[in-house]
Amino acid sequence: SLLRAPEAWEAPAMRLRSPLEFVMAASRIIGAAPPRPGLLRDLAAMGQPAFNAPSPKGWPEEDNAWVSPDGLKTRLDWSIDLAGRLAGSVADPRALADQALGPALTDETRTAIARAESPRQGLAILLMSPEVQRR
């Protein structure tokens, strides 16, 4: 009975992605590596300097390692900058959101993207959405 229950197979995304996971998720969404110089600097600014894990166990899994005002603001700034660089190539962020997230896209996020003032803002909203930020 438990194995046949849909809830057993539909675990909600609970953990915040690490900065590297976030950049990789953004890359998958846009279909290319982020066209931004200084990626290692950006990862360090988000709190995950490359090749410099705080312990031999690697990077922490807890959300509090990545949730900070500065860390989230840096993610937002990075998303806005990436969206600005791609604004001409992403005509409809709503279609991109549907394609990238499929059934995981919530009505709230879909509405927020639809209300964006520009494709650039819509793409930034998509990248900062809970569906992209969490795993």
C-alpha positions in Angstrom: 0.0 0.0 0.0 2.7 2.5 0.9 4.7 1.6 -2.2 1.7 2.2 -4.4 0.9 5.6 -2.9 1.8 8.5 -5.2 3.0 10.5 -2.2 5.8 7.9 -1.7 7.3 8.8 -5.1 6.6 12.6 -5.1 9.1 14.0 -2.6 8.9 17.8 -2.6 12.1 19.8 -3.3 13.2 20.8 0.2 16.9 21.7 0.2 18.3 24.9 -1.2 20.7 24.2 -4.1 24.4 25.1 -3.4 25.7 27.9 -5.6 27.4 25.4 -8.0 24.1 23.4 -8.3 22.2 26.6 -8.9 24.6 27.7 -11.7 24.4 24.2 -13.2 20.5 24.3 -13.0 20.6 27.7 -14.7 22.8 26.3 -17.4 20.4 23.5 -18.1 17.5 25.9 -18.3 19.2 28.2 -20.8 20.7 25.3 -22.7 24.3 26.5 -22.5 27.0 27.5 -20.1 26.4 30.9 -18.6 28.0 33.5 -20.9 29.7 35.3 -18.0 33.4 35.8 -17.3 34.4 35.4 -13.7 32.3 32.4 -12.8 34.8 31.2 -10.1 34.6 34.7 -8.6 30.8 34.6 -8.7 30.7 31.2 -7.0 33.0 32.5 -4.2 30.7 35.5 -3.8 27.7 33.2 -3.4 29.6 31.3 -0.7 31.1 28.4 -2.5 34.6 29.1 -3.6 35.8 26.4 -6.1 38.2 23.8 -4.9 38.1 25.2 -1.3 35.6 23.1 0.6 35.5 23.9 4.3 36.3 20.3 5.4 37.4 17.0 3.9 33.8 16.0 3.9 33.1 18.6 1.2 30.4 21.2 1.2 27.6 21.2 3.8 24.1 20.0 2.9 22.2 22.2 5.3 20.2 25.1 4.0 21.7 27.5 6.5 25.1 27.2 4.8 23.6 28.9 1.7 20.8 31.0 3.0 22.0 34.4 4.0 21.0 37.9 2.9 24.3 38.4 1.0 24.2 34.9 -0.6 20.6 35.3 -1.8 21.3 38.9 -3.1 24.3 37.6 -5.0 22.2 34.9 -6.6 19.6 37.6 -7.5 22.3 39.9 -9.0 23.8 36.9 -10.9 20.4 36.0 -12.3 19.6 39.5 -13.4 22.9 39.8 -15.1 22.5 36.5 -16.8 19.0 37.4 -17.9 20.3 40.7 -19.3 23.0 38.9 -21.3 20.4 36.5 -22.7 17.4 38.9 -23.1 17.7 38.9 -26.9 17.8 35.1 -27.2 14.9 34.4 -24.8 11.8 35.8 -26.3 9.3 34.0 -24.1 10.4 33.1 -20.6 7.0 31.5 -19.9 7.6 28.9 -22.7 11.1 28.4 -21.3 9.7 27.8 -17.8 7.2 25.3 -19.1 9.9 23.5 -21.1 12.4 23.5 -18.3 10.2 22.7 -15.3 7.2 20.9 -16.8 4.7 19.8 -14.2 7.0 21.1 -11.4 6.2 24.7 -12.4 3.7 26.1 -9.9 0.9 28.4 -10.8 2.4 31.1 -8.6 5.7 31.1 -10.5 3.9 30.9 -13.9 1.9 34.0 -12.9 4.9 35.9 -11.7 6.7 35.2 -14.9 3.7 36.2 -17.0 3.5 39.5 -15.0 7.1 40.4 -15.7 7.7 43.8 -17.4 10.2 42.3 -19.9 11.6 39.0 -21.0 14.7 39.9 -19.0 12.7 40.3 -15.8 10.7 37.1 -16.6 13.9 35.1 -17.0 15.4 36.5 -13.8 12.1 35.5 -12.0 12.3 32.0 -13.4 15.9 31.6 -12.2 15.1 32.9 -8.7 11.9 30.8 -8.4 11.6 28.2 -5.7 11.4 25.5 -8.3 14.9 26.4 -9.5 16.4 27.3 -6.1 15.4 24.1 -4.4 16.3 20.5 -5.1 
